[in-house]
Amino acid sequence: MHEVNAAVSPLASPEHGLVEATVVAAVQWLRLAVETSGALVVFVGMAAAVATLARGIARREGVAAFASSRLALARYLALALEFQLGADILSTAIAPSWDQIGKLGAIAVIRTALNYFLRREMHEG
């Protein structure tokens, strides 16, 4: 009788547990890599903005140096937000609960709004 059930439902096999655990572990590692990439983008953006600001100050550009460094940082932050949203999506990719889906929706709305205003400021600047 057990053989018939295994043939009808391959998801009930012991191998399924191993495959599922492997997929979950792979997604968790991928999520960590995406989050780390987002943090690195913020770091690089900060370094680029500081370098832009320092060059502008050295050239005595005044307010223009500040504005260009802000725009440089905004571009990097917009990209980092995309990475972080991707990481959040990966977090809920494996058997999400409704609570996790709700949190992801709220995070996506907030990050999308932030990204919208960053892009608007970049176009205006």
Secondary structure, DSSP 8 states (H G I E B T S, - for coil): -HHHHHHH-GGGSHHHHHHHHHHHHHHHHHHHHHHHHHHHHHHHHHHHHHHHHHHHHHTT-THHHHHHHHHHHHHHHHHHHHHHHHHHHHHTSSS--HHHHHHHHHHHHHHHHHHHHHHHHHHH-
